[in-house]
Amino acid sequence: MLVGASLVSTPAVAHAADQWSPRSSYTSTDTGAGTYSVPLLNADVPDISVERVPAAENDEGRDIYYMISTTMHLSPGAPIMKSYDLVNWEIVNYVFDRASIGDSFSLRNGQNSYGQGQWASSLRYHDGMFYVAFNTNNLNGAYLYRTDDIENGAWQRTALGRGLHDPSLFFDVDGTPYIFYGSGGTSAVRLNADLTAIEQDYPNIFTAGDYAGQPFIGGLFEGAQFYRIDGWYYAVIITWPSGQGRQVVMFRSKNLLGRYTSAGGVNTYEARGVLNSNGFAQGSLVPISRPGGGTDWHGMFFRDTFPIGRIPALIPATWQDGWPTFGTDGVVPVNGLFDKPIQLSPAEEVFERQKSIVASDDFANDAPHRAYQDEQWTVPAPLDEAEIRPNGSRLDLAWEWNHAPDNRYWSLTDRDGWLRLTAGKVVTGQYVYTKLSNRAELAWFEEARNTLSQRTFGPRQSVETRMDISGMRNGDVAGLAAYNRGFSYVAVKRVGGVNTLGVVNRVQPFAVDLDQSTLETFLPGTTVPLGAATEVHVKADLDFASPVGQLWTTFYYSLDGQQWTRLGDRVGPQTLDAASRTSWVTGSDCSTTRPRRPADGSTSTTTCSATR
């Protein structure tokens, strides 16, 4: 952005233009005045792991931070986010395009990965190489990926052959690699030198039972991440004692493997509750360089903020006698302000505040190429290799598919400036949640493959898109949705050659056995016959803050993109059950999807996918 001067007539007087000070991005809580509020991002970024690449070890000459989170069944998955100030983040890569080409990750042949897939990644940088370890609940256990270029390089994948719950990769001072893991107790495995196999097990290095009676010990006791600070080994763990909120407990020892290397085999890890405030819990410690070579350590912990999701918060720490106290004397108020720990130049501050993990998109197929998009798979019969082969289309990094897409049925190249989604299959109503013991059925919307989505963001948001519906066939559905397990959407349905617009709303409680047709019938008072119209604009305003803990959505339509008509009353509430996304339902071409903050502060979300 160039800041110039405005010139007036004789006598000539130059007036300096006002300094450019735009509002922060959709997902930044940077105030622009040297402070930020917590939680950060205002979007779902759970199970975070943060790693620093020191200035001396990168080409940019300043410390760079990378962060990874859980994306479960979404594809591409395990997003890599980048920041220079730990407050403003953007997505720069993904670890994988597909976690698997099997049926469960592809919504194929009655299988699905809802609530499963990739969980709780650990991101580490060691000797010029980046490593990511994560567990999968239904895809044959834990995997380790590596690359020497975290933003542009190809990832090499190693299957570790067994499950490792919430893994934390750790390199000891001599370079020996370990993975710590577990729920209810913390165990470890030692890897071989090239990190391709497990060599040794160390079960139950310490357990919740070792600290019985301590007020900070209770449920969960998982999500461990390990660090070495000033000669001590530290572990950060989330617990959830009965009658209390989620909180952070830290453990430390001079012996990494505790009882396995101590005299007499006694537990060497001492424990202390370090944060019990408003549910801020699982996550990472983050090192921050200080003048003179010192290092401060902050916490990056998420907070359940449903229905938006699990939102990370950068929380300062005060260290005394080798233990931190997070927040202000242990208190972290929701929406509280803290000073930014890393100060950039004024110009850099303005630029960084524009970065976001969500994006508007004109579907121009101009997104950067990333090596994960070229993943190579050995495709077994009877799969069609074209289903997974790159199709020449590159979506913005903010987009993720609900399960792995079928690349035969979407394109950014068939029609310039449009996302084309076609119905690759007919939904059956015969899918069930494989993670749930009651085998609850999926709705048609949940079964629909090639549903494209972005994170929603709070506290309020609005999204609109234009759809060309001229190519829809009988039975097709195309529209815009706000969804988690519950969902609300506005869509066009084509039945008997007639296109009708309407709104669907699914809320808790969720029945085990569904009448999918009844569930996804348009609500009375929301239907509009579209006649001969070939294009329709749809919009959704999402409100996560009224009341707190519920999502209410108001849908609109327009035939010209200028004059909008509301479709009935707001619908909802969507409540706590996974994190909310915005998505599409198919059979149409979609052009120019724009999330925004409306002037009145309302909220919205988007979708296009192949349903029936």
N, C-alpha and C positions, 0 to 999 in steps of 0.2 A: 504494500500500500504506500503510495507516494503522498506526502503531505505538502501541498503547494501554497500559493498565496493568491488572493483575489485582487484584481487591479480595477481601480475606478478612474474616472476622467480627471482632467486637469483641475487642481494640482494633483499629481500622481501620489497616491498614498498606498503603501502595501500593508495589508492586514493579515497577520498570521492566522492560518486556519486552526480551528479547534483541534486539539489532540484527539486522535482516533482512540476511543476507549469503548470497544464493543462489549456487549454482554457476553458472559462466559457461555461455552457450548452447552448443548443439551444435557451432557452428562458430567459437567464440571461443577464443583461447588466452590471454586476459587472466586473470592470476592473482588479480586482486582486491587485490593488494598493491603496485600501482604498477609492475608489470612485466608482460611478455608473453613468450611463447616463439615461436620461428620454426621452421618456416613458420607463417604465420597461417592461420586459417579451417579448416584440415584438410579442404579440399574442392577440387575442380577449378575453378580460376579462372585460366586461362592468358592469356598475351599482354596483361598489364594495362597500362592507361593511366589515370593519375590526374590530376585537375585540381582546383585550389583555387578557390573563390569567396570572396574576402576579405570580412571582416565589413562593411566600408563599402559593399559592393556587393550585399548581400542583405538580406532583411527580418528575418532572425533575429538580426542584430547580432553574429555570431561567425563565424569561418572555417568554411566547410563544404567537405568533400571529396567528390568523386564519382569513381567508378571504373567502367571498362568492361572487358569481356573477350571472348574468342572463344567462340562457341557453334556454329559450323559449320552443321550440318543441323537444329539444333533450332529450335522455334518456340513462342512468340515468341523473338526473338533479340536479341543485343547487350544484355545486362542492364545497367541503371544501378544501381550500388550507392552507398550514402551512408554517411558517417561524420563524426563530430566529433573523433575522437581517433586516426584512422588505424589503429586496432587492431580495433574492433568495427564490423561492417558489416551493412547490411540492403539487400535489393533494393527499390527504389522505383519502377522503371519499366523498360520495354524500348524500344529504338529502333524496332523494327518487329514487327508481328504475323506477317507473312510477308515473306521476302526476295524471293519471286517467286510468281506463281500458276501457273507452268509445271509440267510433269510432273516434272522432276527434283527440285524442292523439295517435291513433294507425294506422292512415292512412287506415281506414277501411270504407267500405260502402260509399265511396264518400266524406268522411269528412277528414279534416286536421287541424293542428294547426300552420301552418306557420305564423311567426310573432306574435304568441299569446302564449299560455301556461304560463310558470312561468316567472315572471318579478320582477326585482329590490328587491332582498331579503334584509332583515335587520337581522344581526347576533348579538346576545347579550348573555352575560354570567352573571348570577345572582344567588347568593346563591347556587353555585355548580351545576347549571343546565344551559345547553345551549339551546337557543331559536332561531328559524328562523321564520320570518314572511315574506310572499310574496303574491303578488296579481296574479291572473290568469285572462286573458282577456276573456276566453271562457270556463272556467271550474268551474263556479259557485262561482267566487269571491275569497276572501282571505283565506289563511290557516296559521295556526301556528303549527310548529313542535317543539318537545323538546326531549332532551336526556341528560343523565348525563355523557355520554362518547362520545365526539364529533368525535373521530377517529374510534371507534369500536362498539359503542352501537347502539341499535335499536331506531328509531325515532317514537315518538307518534304523531299522526296527529289529529288536531282539525280544523274543518271547521267553519269559522266565519260567514258564511251565507250571505255575501254581499261583494261587491267590495270595496277595499281600495287602491287607486292609490298610488304607490310608498310608501309602508308603512314603518314607522320607529318605532320599538318597543323601549320603554323607561320606565325605572323604576325610580320613584321619590325617594327622600331621605328616605321616609318612606316605600318604597317597592311597592307603588301603581303602577300597570302597565297601561300604555297608549300606543296607537298606533296613531302616527301623520301621516297624509296622505294628498294628494290633488295635483291638478294642477291648477295654477292660484290663488290659495289660500290654506292656510294650516289649516286643521281641525284636530280634535282629537276624539278618542273614549277612554273611560275608560273601562278596562276589569275587570271582577270579580277576586277575590283573587286567584283562581286556573287557571286563563287564559283560560277559556273554553267558555266564552261568553262575548258579549258586554253589558255593564250596562248603559252607559251614553254617549250621543253625545255632542260635542262642535264644531259646525260648524264655519268655517271662523274665527279662532283665529286671524289671520292677512291675508291680501290679497294683491295682487299686487297693487290694487287700493289705498291702504293705503299709498303708496309711490309714487304716481303719480308725474311725473316730474323729478324723480331721474334718472340719466343717466344709472344706472345699472339695471333698471327695464324694462322688456320686455317679450318676449315670453318664453314659458316653465314654469318658476316659479314652479318647482317641484323637486322631488328627495330629499326632506327634510330629514336630519338626525339630531337627537337631542342629546345634551350632557350637563352635568353640570360641570362647571369649575370655581373654586374659587368663589362659591356662586352665579354664574350667570347661567342661562339657555341659551344655544346657539343652533341655528339651522343653518345648512349649506344647501344652495339651489342653484340650477343651474338656470341661466336666459340666455336669448338670445335677447338682445335689437336689434331693427331694425338697420341694417347697421353695426352691430358689430359682434364679435365672441361670442361663448359661454363663460360664465364666472361664477365665484363663488361670491355669496353674502352671508354674515353672518348676523344673527339677534340675538339679545340678550335681555333678560329681567330678572328681579328679580322674576317675576310671571310666572310660567310655563304656566298657562292657559290664560295669558294675560288679555284681556277685561272681561273674566268671573270671575275674582277674584279681579280686580282693582276697586278702588273707581270711581264711575261714569261710569263704563264700557268702559273706554277709552283703546285704543291700547297701550300696554306697551312695545312692541318690537321695539327697535331702529335697524336700518339697516346700513350696510356699505359694499361697494364693496371691496373685499379683494384679488381678482385675476382676471385679464383680460389680459391674455398673451397666444397667440398661441392656443386658444381653450381648454386649460386644464380646466375641469369643474367638473361635478357631481362626488360625492364620499363621503369619510369618513374623520373625524379627527382621528388621531392616537396618543395615549399617549406613551411616551418613558420615562422610569425611569432614574433618574439621581442620582449621589452620594449625600448623605445627605437627601434623601427622596423627592427631587423635581421631577417635571414632566414637560417635554417638550411636545408640541403638534405639529405634522406635519400634512400635508394633503396627502391623497391618492385619487387623482382625475384622471378620465380617459380623454383621448383625442381621438376624431374621427381621425383615421388614416386609411382611406379606401384605397384599399379593404381589408386590413388585419383585421380591426375591430376597436373596442374601447379599447385602450391600457392604462392601469393604469400608473400613475407616482407618486412616493413618492417625495413630495415637502416640503422642510424645511420652517419653519415659524419663523419670528421675531415678538415677541409680545411687544406691547407698549400700556399702558393705557387700557388694557383689550381687545385689538383688534390685530389680526395677519396681517402681510404682508407676503405673500408667495413668494418664489423664492428669487432672488437677487434684492432687491428694487422693487419687484412686477413683475420682468421679469423672465420667465421660457423658455429658448431657447430649441427648439427641438434638441435632441441629446446633450444637455448641461450636464456638469458634476457637481455632488454634492458629498460632503463627506458623507460616510456612517455614519448614526447616531448611530449605534450599532456596537461596535468592538468585534469580537470574537478572539479566539486564532488563531495563524497562521494555525495550523492543521485543526481547525474547518472552517476557511475561505476557505481553499482549498476544503474541503468536501462539504460545502454548495453551492459553485459555480457549482457543478456538478448536482444539483437538477434542475428539469425541469417539465413543465406541458405538454410536449409532450414526446413520447417515441418510440424507436425501439421495435419491438415485434417479437419473434420467435414462438409465439402461442403454448407455451409449457403447457398451462393451469396451470401455477404455480403462478398466481397472488394471492395476499392475499384475504382471505374471509372477506367480510364486511356484517354487519347485514342488510343493506338496500336491499341486494340481496335476502333476505328471506321475503320480504313484503308479507303479507297475504291479499287477496282480496276475497270478496264474488262475485262469478262469475255468472252473470245472464244468463239465456238461451237467445239466442241459442249459446252463446260463448262456445268454447272448453277450459276447464280449462288448458289443456296442452299448450295452446298458451302463458299463463303467468307463468306457473310453472317453477321454476329454472331447468335448464337442465344439471346441473353438470359441466358447463363450466364457467370459470371466466376469463374475459378479463382484461388486464392491465387497471388501473384506468384512463389512458389518453384517452381511447376510449369512444365514445358516439354514440348511434344509432340515425339516422334521424327518429324521432318519436319512440314510443315504439316498440320493436321487437316482432316478432312471434317466440317464442322459439322452436317451432317445426322444424324450417327450418334453424337453424344454430347450429354449434357444434364445440368444441375443443376436444371432446372425441371420435368422430367417427373415427378419423385418427390422431395418435399421431404426434404432431408438425405441424399440419395444421389447419387452419380455414376453415371449410366446410360451404358453403352457397348454399342453394338450392332454386329454384324458388317456393315460396309458393302460388303465384297467378299470373295471367296474367294481365298486365296493360290494362286499358280501354280507356284512353284518355278522360275520362269524369269527372275528378276532376277539381275543381276550387278553387281559393284563396278565402276562406270565409271571410277573413279580408278586402279584397278590395271591394269597392262598385261596381266596374265594373265587378266583378265576372270573372276575367281573368282566362283562363284555365291553368292547370299545364301541363308541359311537361311529357313525359313518365318517364324520369329520376327522376323527382320530385315526381311522384306517386309511384315509386318503394319502396317497404317496405324492411326492413332488409338491409338498407344501413348503413354501419359502417364507422365512421369518427373520425378524430382528427382535432384539430386546426391547421391551417397553421401558420407559423412564418416568420417574415421578418428580414432583407429586401430581402434576397434571401434564397432559400431552395431547396433541392433535395430529392426525395423519390423514392425508387424502391421496387418492390415486384415480387415474382415468383408465377405463377398460373398454376395449373394442370387443363387443359381444357378437359380432356378425358371423363368426365362425363356430358358434356354439351349436351343439347337436342335442337332440332330445335326450334328457337325462343329465346333461352337463350342469354343473354348478360353478359359479365364479364369483369371488367376492373378497371381502376384507374382514379379518377376525382379530379379536383379542382373546388369547387362549392360554390356559394351562390345562389341568384336567377338566375343569369347567371351561366354558367358552361362550362368547357372544359374537355373532357375525351378521354382517349385511351381505346379501348375495343375490345374484341373478340365477334363477332356475329356468331351464327351458323344458317345457312339457307340452307335447302335442303341437310343436311348432310355435309356441307362444312363450315369450320371455316375461317373467314376472320378478320384480324386486321385492325383497322382504327381509325381516330380521328374525334370527333364531337366538334363543338364550337357554343355556344349560347350567344349572346351579346345583349345589349340594342339597340334600344327600344324593349320592350316586348309587343308583340301583345296580344290583348284580346282573339281572336279566333285563335287557333293553328291548323296547320296540323302537328301533332306530328311526323309522319313518315318522312316528308320532313325535319323538324327541326333537327332530329337526324340521318340524312343520313351522311355517312362518307364523309369528305372533299376530293375533287379530289387531287390526288397526295399523299395521306396518306395511301392508302390501301395496304395490304400485304396478299396474300393467304398463309395459314399456312400448307396446305397439311396434311400430316400424323402426324405432330408435336403434342405431347400430353402435352408439357409444353412450356410456354413462359414467359419471364421476361419483365416487362414494367417499365418504369421510366418516371418521370416528373420533369423538372426543372422549378421552379416558380420564377419569377422576379417581385417583388412589387415596385421596385425603378426606373423603366425605362419605361416611365416617372412616376413621383410621382403621386399616385392616380389611377394607372392602374395596373392590373395584366396581365402579358404575360407569357404563358406557352409553353414550348417546350417538346415534347414527343419523347421517344425512345423505341426501342424493341431489344431484344436479345433472341436467342435460347439457349445460353449456359451461360448467365450471365457475359460473359467476353467481347465479341465483340458487341458493341452497334451501332444501325443504327437509325439515326434521321428520324422521320416521318413528312416530309414536313417542312414548316416554323413554327415559333412560332405562337401561336394562342391567340386571345383576341381581344380587351381588356376587361377584367372584371373590372367593375367600382363600384361606390358607390351604394350598394343595399344590406343591411345586411352585416354580417361578413362572411369571407371565411372559408371554411373547406376543409379537404381532405377526400375522401371516396372511397368506393368500389361498383362495379356493378356485380350481381351474376350468379350462375350456375356453380361455380367452387370451387376448393380448393385453398386457398391462404397460402403461406408459407413465413415467414421472411420478414416483412415489416420494412424498415429501412429509417427513415428520416435522413438527414445529411446536413452539410454545405459543398458543394463542394469546391475544391481548388480555383476555379475561382470565388467563391462567389455566384453561381447561386442558385435557389430555387425550391422546389417541394412539391407534395401532393398526397394522396392515397385513394382508394375506392374499396369495394366489396359488391354488393347487388342484390336482386332478382328483375329482371325487367320483361321480357316477357316470 
